[in-house]
Amino acid sequence: MRDRAAVLKDVLWLLAMVGALAIGFRLWFGLGATTNLSDAVPWGLWKILNMVAGVALATGGFTVCLLVHVLGIERLHRLVKPAILIAFLGYGSSVFALALDIGLPYRIWHPFVMGNPHSFLFEVAVCVACYFTVTIAELAPIILERFPRWWPVVRRLRRAIPVLAVLGITLSSLHHTSLGSLFLVTPQRLHQLWYSTWLPVHFIVSAMGAGMMVVVLVTMMWYRLHEPDALQPEPAAEISPGDARAEDGAPSRLVELGTLAAVAAGVLALLVVLKVVDLLRTGAWAALLAGTWESSLWLTEVVVGGLVPVILMLSRGRRRRPGPIAAAALAAAFGLVLNRLDVGIFGYLRDAGAVYVPSLNEWAVGIGVIAAAGLVLLAVAEAFPVFDDGWRQRTVLRRRFRPDFDSLSRVWRTTLGDRLARLSWLAVLVVPLAWVALDPAPAAGRNPREAVQPPRAVDATRAVLRIDGNGDAAWAVTFPHLDHRRRLGGEASCPRCHHLSLPRDHATPCSRCHGSMHAATDLFDHGSHLAEVAAKEHLGGLHPANLSCPFCHLPDRPTSAVTVKPCLECHHGDMTPSPSFEKPHDLRLAPSYQAAFHRHCVPCHKREAERQGRPELAECRRCHPTAPRVVPLELPALAGPALQDPSLATRADTALVAVRTADPPVGS
């Protein structure tokens, strides 16, 4: 006997193994090294695909329970178990992916202890956790009914199913509307094609329609793998829903799936009407006719995710054929995922002024979590009565057709026929290749110009320094250090540039803090602070470092970067700040090496150019004589204390190289 699901399982195992490796890299190296997230696009693939879209795809659990246990559509009763299993796996994998997406995964429990009741995110967290608990209670009878000793518990749980169904419907409805409400706080950022006060309604309606379609799609895939005869089209004489019956008197599988797909298509038709009316109501229809890529995405999600399933399910004949049903379900699922990506990522790119492309690690984790959920679904459905009652037969057949073990050679006679051996071969071949492709450790070494090199002396007295931080000789600066110090007032002028030192260090070079050429450097070591504060304050106990938080963070507030005391409140004596240094609240991030030099050099050169009437003093070639000629732009907003803002310094760097021309001809 050939296992039709073997190839699918091998693919899922491969994706899950690569995802597990990527998860290890994420936990070891952190989000910054393994993702392409930024301040402009802080919500990436995991949060939108695995969480926002994932829980929406798993909504079939509460919608099918609504149809069967509340509205009394008994012909769909056999789809309740698959729907509950899909909901359990969808919500479980989404919560797992969310734990990877937050900065400190082991603090995912914090919202339940330090939550903000006025926050939509808090409501989402509570509702998702509670509904996930409800799915466990609804799934428990399916698992426990296989074991006779648990039958009394199963009977009690089955009596509570209607109550659990109503509770699950309420919780799922609450958190889907809250997910839509999250995006209402960004009216100036989210593109007008997706921003609407009706977003909570759009989210719950689209989740209900597409969630039912996902139940249809997964059920059809299961029967295609294990019992393809169950999806054979009904004879023409038995097309009527009332006549198309299985041998046990229940509706045939295609009748069940077609009925659920028709109900889902009706909900999606309502969604299309709501979107069109909302577009006319808000006046965003003009943006739809603008011909932008956003309008193309909006049309794609509405046509593919809404109109295509509705058109396919209009005909009663197509509702009794597996091809149109599967196509409608697949289109609805694709449309829902695209809508969530549009609302959560693509709709913000124009305002952010940045293009977000997920890293390989992000793709590996996102797809790997979904693959692992698929493996769990197959394992549970094959061992328990979820889709049908054939689990006993499948268990017997698996034991009967197990590959033979040779007692003489002590190896499997059919190595590739054994699942464990096959997975071992996959791991041996795939994991090393995935390690090379996903390992973020060499990322810093791939760009040798990013690591900063300290200045080098040109002469023995260090009167002249050569500043070439990134090793690009064309932009190197020959800096007359002693001459500058003399003209600016002697040693008293040193703090104008050397404004701060590391704790207990009175001669910190620039490259120690500004360690990256173009990126900010994180200077704060939280673990060392915990240990040093505990030692300084003579704290006791098994883990004294855990008691040190109130010494730096404000009392009765969440321990975050917002509630911490200014660094110089404790380090004013050992970091020797200069009197001219404007004391910022947070010294955790040091601006890039390039920004630090430009913010000190450029404003002074511009002032001297204006005072002496020598505009060439403000040109980049004054410091970078061998670089291409650059005409500096006027940036009056960067004068004075505004330069303390690193983002303004970055804008200054960009503006200074914005207009570049070729070197003038000789003799010009």
N, C-alpha and C positions, 0 to 999 in steps of 0.2 A: 504493500500500500504506500502510495506517495503522499506525503503531507503537503497539501496545496499551500499551506501558510508558511512553509519552511523558508522560502525565498524572502517573503515579507518580513519574517522574524529576523533573518540574517541582516537585512538592510536596517531594520530598527535597532538591532544590537550594535551594528557598526556606528550609526548616528549617536546612540546613547553612550558608547565608549568614547567617541570624540568629544561629546558634550561633557562627560565626566572629567576628562582631561582638562577641558577649558574651564570647568568649575574650579578645579584645583589651582589653575593659574590665577583665576580671579580672586580666590581667597588668599593666595600667597602674595600676589603683587598688587592687589587693590584695583579699584575701578579706573583710576587714571591711566595705568599702564595697559589695561586689557580692553578698554572701550574707547570709542571716539566721541564720548560725551563732552560737552563744554558748557560754560555759563550761558551761551546763546541757545543751545539745544540740550537741556539737562535731562529730558525724558527721552530715553532711547528705545531700542527694540524690545528689551525684556519687559519693561513696564507696559508698553502699549500692546505688543503682540501676545505675550504670555499672560499678562494680567488683565488689561482692559478688554482685549479681544478674546482672550482665553475664557474668562468667566462668561462672556456673552455667548460664545459657542456652546458652553455647557448649560445654557438656560433651559434646554429641553427638559431637564429634570422637573422643574416646577411647572412648566407649561403642560406637559403630558399629565402630571398629577392633577393639574387644574381641570383638564378635559375629562379625566376618568373619575376622580374622586369628588369633584365639585359639580361638574356639569353632567356627569353620568353617562358619558359616551363609552359604553362597555366594550364596543368592538375594538377599542384601542388598548384593552387591558394588558395584553401580552407585551406591549411596548413600554410599560411602566418600569419593569426591571432594567432593560437596557438604558432607559433615560436616566434612572437613578445612578447607575454605574458610571455613565458618562458625566453626570453632574459631579459625582464624588471625585473622579479623576481630574476633571477640568478645574474644579476649585482647588483641589489639593496641589496640582502642578502649578497653578497660578500663584498660590501662596508661597510655594517653594521658590519659584522664579522671582517673586517679589523680595524674598529674603536675600537673594543674591544681588538684587538691584540697589538695595539700601547700603549706605556706607559701612555700617557695622551689623552684619547679619545676625549676630547673637543678641542683638537688642530689638528684634522684631516684636517682642512681647511688651515693649515699653508703652505703646499707645493704650493698652488695657489698664495700665497702672498710672500713667501720667498723661492721659488723653485730654484733649481739648473738646468739650461738648459742643462748642460753637463751630467746629471744623467739619467740612464735608468729608475730608480724609478720615477723620475719626469715625464718622458714621459708616463709611465704607468698610473700614477695618472691623468694626464690631459686627456689622451685618454679614460680611463674608465669613468671619469666624463662626458666627452662630449658624449660618446656613450650612457651612461645611460640617458642623456638628450634627445638624438635622439629616444631612445626606448619610452620615455614618449610621445614625439610628434607622434610617429607611433601608440602608443596604444590609444591616445586620441580619434581618430575617432570611434574606437570600443566601447569605453565607452559612448561617447556623442551621438552616433546615436540612442540610446534608448530614448533620450529626444528631442522632435520636435523643441523646441526653439533654440537648438544648431545646427540644420541641416545646416544653412549657414556656420558656422565655420567648420563643418564636410566636406562640399564640398570643401572648400579651402584647408583643410589639406590633403584631398585625392588627389587633384591636385599636391600637393607637395611631395607625397609619393615617386615617382621615385628619386627626388633629395635627400630626406632623406635616401632612401635606399643606394644610392651611397655614401653618407656621412658616413652612418653607416658602410658600407663595408670597407671604407678606415680607419676609426678610429679603428674598431675592428681588422683589419689586423695589424695595427701599434702596438697596445698594446700587441697582442699575440706574435709578433716577439720580442718586447721589453722584455716581460716576459722571453722568452728563452734566450735573451741576458744577463739578470741579472746574470745567472749562469756562463757566460763566464769569470767572474772576479776571479773565484776560480779554476784555472787549476790544482793546486797542491792538492786540497782538494776533489773535486768531483771525484768519482770513474770513471775510464777510460771507462767503459761500457756506461756511460751516458754523459761524457764530450766530446763535439765535437763542432767545429766551425759551424756545421750545426744545432745546437740546435734551433736557431730561426725558421729555416725551419721546423724542426720536430714539434715544438710547434704549428705553424699555420696550418700545414697539419693535425695533429692529432686532433686539435680542430675543424676543419671543418668536418672531417669524423665523429667523435664521437658526435659532436653537432647535426648533422642531425639525428643520431640514437636516441638521447635523445628526439627530437621532435616526432619521430616515437613511442618511448616507452611511453611517456606521453600521446600522443593521443590515443594509444591502451588502456592504463589504463582508460582513461576517458570513452571511449565507452564500455569497459567491465563493468564499474560501472553503466552507465546511459542508454546505448543503445546497449546491447550485440548482437542484431540481425544484426547490421551494420557490424560486423566482421565475418559474416558467409562466408565460402569459396565459391568461384564462381563455378558454374557447369563447367564440363569439356569442354563443347562447348564454354564457354565464357572466357576461360583462356587468350586469346589474349588481350593485353592492349587496342587495338582499339575497341574491342567488349564488354568488361566488363564495362557496363554503369549502372548508377543508373537511377531511373525513370525520373529525371529531365534532363537527357542527360549528366550529369557530370560523370566522372569516379567514380566507386565504391570506398568506403573507403579503401578496401584492395588493390585495384589497385594503389591508391595514395600512401599509406604507403609502398607498395612493390616497387614502382618506386623510392621513396625517399631513401628507404633502399638500393636499388641497386646502386644508385648514391653514397651514403655514403660508400658502400662496395668498389666501385672503388677507392675512395679517400684513404681508408684504405689500399687497395692493393698497391697503390703508396707509402704510408707510410712504409709498410713492406719492399719494395724494397729499399727505401732510407736508412732505418736502416741497412739493410744487407750490402749495398754498403759502407755506412759510417763506419761500423765495419771493413770491409776489407781495406778501405782507411786509417784509423787511426792505424791499426794493433792491435786493441783491441780484435780481435777474439781469441787471445791466452787466454785472461782473461775469455772469454766465456767458454773455454774448461777446466778451472781450477777447476770446480766443487765446487765453493764457493756459499754461499747463495745469493751473488749479481748476479751471473750468473743465478741462479734459478729464481730470481725475473725478470731479463731481459727476459728470455725465456717465463715466464708466461705472462708478459704484451704484448709481441709480438704475442704469439700463441693465447691467449684468446682475446686480444683486436684487433688483426689484422687478423690472419688467420681464426679463427672461423667464424667471420661475413662474410668474403669473401667466404668461402666454403659454408656456408648456403645460400648465395644469388646467387650462380652460377646457380642454377636450376630455370627455370621459374616457375615450379610448386610450389617450396617452397616459391617463392616470392608472391604467391597468397594464402598462408595459414598463419593464425595468429600465430601458434606455432613457426615455424622457424623465422618469422619476429621478434617476441618478443625476442626470444633467441639471435638472432644476435644483436639486439639493446642493450639488457642487457649486453652481452659480450663486446661490444664496449665501453659502458659507464664504465664498471668495468676496462677495460684495460687502459682507459684514466686516471681514478683516480689513479690506481696503478702506471702509468708512472709518474704522477706529484709527488706522494709520494716518488717514487724512486729518482727522480731528486732533490727534495727539502729536503728530510730527510734521507732516507735509504742510498743514495749514499755518505753521509758525515760521517756516523757513524764509519767507519773503521779509517778514518783520525782523527776523534775527540777522539777516544779511549773511547767512552762512549756509553751506550745504552739508548736511549730515549723512555720512555713509557709514553704516555699522561696520565695526571691525570683524575680522574672522572669528575672534573669540565670542563676540556678541551673537553672530549667526550660529556658531557651534553650540553655545549654551541654549539659545532659544529653540533651535530645532532638536537638540538633544533632550531637553525636558519633554517636548511633545512626543518624541520617539519612546522615551521611557514610559510615559503614560500609555502609549499604544501597547507596549509590551505587557504592562500590568493588566490592561483591558483584556488582551488575548489570554493571559494566564488565568485570570479570574473566570472569564467566560468559558474556558475549556474545562475548568475544574468544578464549576458550580452551575446550577440551573438558572442562567441569566437570559440567554436568547431562546433556549429550548431545553428539553430534558435529556439530551443525548450525551451528557457528560460521562455517564457510566460506560457507554459504549466506546467513547473516545479514550477513556482511561485504559480499558481492556486492550484496545487496538495498539495503543502506544507501548504497552508491555509486551504484546505479542510480536510486534515487529521491531523490537529493539535489536540493534546490530550484534552479531555474535562476537564473543570474546574468546580469543585463541589461548588455551591454557599453556601451550608450548612456547610460543613467542611472547606471550604476555602483552599483546597489542590487539587493537580492534581490527577485525578482518575487513571491515568497510569503514575506514577512518572518516572519510568525508560524509558518510551517512550518519554518523553520530553527532548530535547537536553540540555537546561539550567540546569535542575535538574540533568541530568546524568553527566554533566561536574562538577557540584557542588560536587557530590559524588566523582568523580575522584580527584578533588582538595583536598577534606577532607582526602582521603585515601593516596594520593601520596605525597603531598607537605610535610607533617611532616616526612615521611620516607626519602624523598630526602634531606630535611634539615639536618637530622642526618648524611646521607652519604656524603654530599657535603660540610658541614660547615668546613672551614679551621681553625676556631678559636682554636679548641683544639689541633691543630697539634703540637704546641710547648710543650703542656703538655703530649703528647703521648710518648715523649722521655725525661724522667726526667734527663738523664745524659747530655743533651745538655745545659741546663741552668747552668750558672757558679755560684759557691759558693765562696765567698771571703775567703782568708786564715784566719785561726783561731789561736790565740795565744796558745802555749803549757804551758807557764808560765806567771806569773803576769806582768813581765817586757817586754813581747813580744820579748825576746831575741831569742826565737825559735818559728817558725811558722809552722803550718801544712797546706800544700797546697794540697787541694783535690777538684779541680774545679768541677768535674763531679760526685762526690760522690762515685767513684770507689776506695774502700779502697786498692785494690791490687796495684794501681798505685799512691797512695798518696806519697807525698814528705815531709820529715821532714827537714825544711830549717833553719840552724843556721844563722839567719839574722844579728845579731850584730857581730858574728864572721867573716862573710863574709865582712861586712863593715869595720871592723878593719884591716883585711888582705889586702883589696884592697885600703886602704889609708884614712879611716875615712869618715867623712861626704862629703868630696870632691868627693868621688866615687859614691854617690847616683845617679847623673844624668846618670850614665852608664846604669841603668835600668829604673829609673823613669824619662823618657825623656821629658814628655809633660803632661800638665794638661788641663782640660776643661777651657773655658773662665771664668775669675774672680774666679778661684778655684786653690789654691796653694797646695792642698793635695788630688789629685784625685786618688782613688785606681784603680788598674789595671782592676778590673772587671767592672768598670763604662764604660770604652771604649771597652775593649775586652769582650763583654757580652755574646758571644756564644763560646761553647767549640771547635767546629770544623768549624764554618762558620764565615765569616767576618761580622762585625757589622756596620750598617749604622749610622753614627754620625750626619749627616747633616739634620737639620730641616729647610726646605726652607721657610715655612710660617713664622716662627719666625724671620728669617733673613730679610724677606721683611718688617715686622713690625718694627724691631729694626733699620734697616737702615733708614726707613722713619722718625722715631722719632729722630734719631741722626742728620739727615740732615735737619730737620724741613720742610719736604715736606708737601704741602697742597693739596687741591682738595677733590673730593668726595671719591676717592680711592687712597690715597697717596702711598700705598704700590706698586701700579702698576708703579709708577714713579721711583722706587728704583733700577731697573735693571742695568742702566748704571754705578752705583757706584761699582758693582762687575764684570760685564761682559764687555768685550772689545767693544768699540763703532763700529758701522757699521758692526757688525757681528751677526749671529744668536745667540740667547741666549741659550747656551747649556753648558754642563760641559767642553767642549773643550775650550770655549772662556772665561772662568772665571779666575779671578786673583788668584794667590796663596793665600791660607788661611792665612798664616803667614804674608803676607804683611799688613794685617789689625790687626791680632791677635798676633803679636809678643810680645806685651807688656802684654796682659792679659792671655796668655796661657803658659807663662814662659818656653819656650823650653830650653833644656840644650844645652851648647855649643857643645857637641859631637853629637847632634842629626842632622842627615842629613836631610835638609829641603825638603820634597817632595812637588810637585805641588798641590796634592790633598790629603786632610786629611779626606775626606768624609768617607772612609771605613777603619776601624781598623781591622787588621788581627785577626784570631781566638785566643782564650785564650791559646790554646796549642802551636800554632805557635809563639805567642809573647814570651812565656817562653823559648821555644826551641831555638829561634834565639839569645837569650841573654845567655843561659846557655851552649848549645852544643859547639859553637865555642871556648869559653873560656876553657871549660873542655878539648877539643882536644889540644889546645895550651899547657895547663899545662901538659897534659899527655905526649906530645912530649918533653917538656922542662925538666920535672923531670924523664923521662924514666919510667913512671908508666902507662902502657896502660889501667889499670883497671879504671883510672879516666874518660875515655871516654865511658865506658860501661853504658848502661841505668840503670843497677842495682846500680850504684853509687848513683843515686837520687831516684830510685824506688826499694828499697831493697826487697820488698815482691812480686814484679812482676816476671813473667817468664823471664828467662835469654834471653837477646837480644844482638846479636853481631852487633855493629854499622858498617855501610858501610862507605868507604872513599868517602867524598864529597868535594874535593878540591875547586870546583867552588863556594862553599857556604861561603868561607872565606871573611872577610872584608866587604866593602860596598855593595856587592851583596846581603847581607841579608836584605837590605831594600826592596827587591822584595818579596811580600807575597807569590807568587807562588813558589819561590825557598824555602821559609821556609816550605811550604806544602810538597815539594819534600823531604826536609830533614826529616820531620816527617815520611813520608812513608818509606824512606830508613832506618831509625833507627829501625823500627819494621819489616823490610822485612825478616830478618833471625832470626827465633825464635827457640830455642831448649828447651828441658825439663831441669829441674834442675839437676845438676850432682849428682850421687849417693853419699851417705854419705861416707867420707873417701877418695874420689877421689882427 
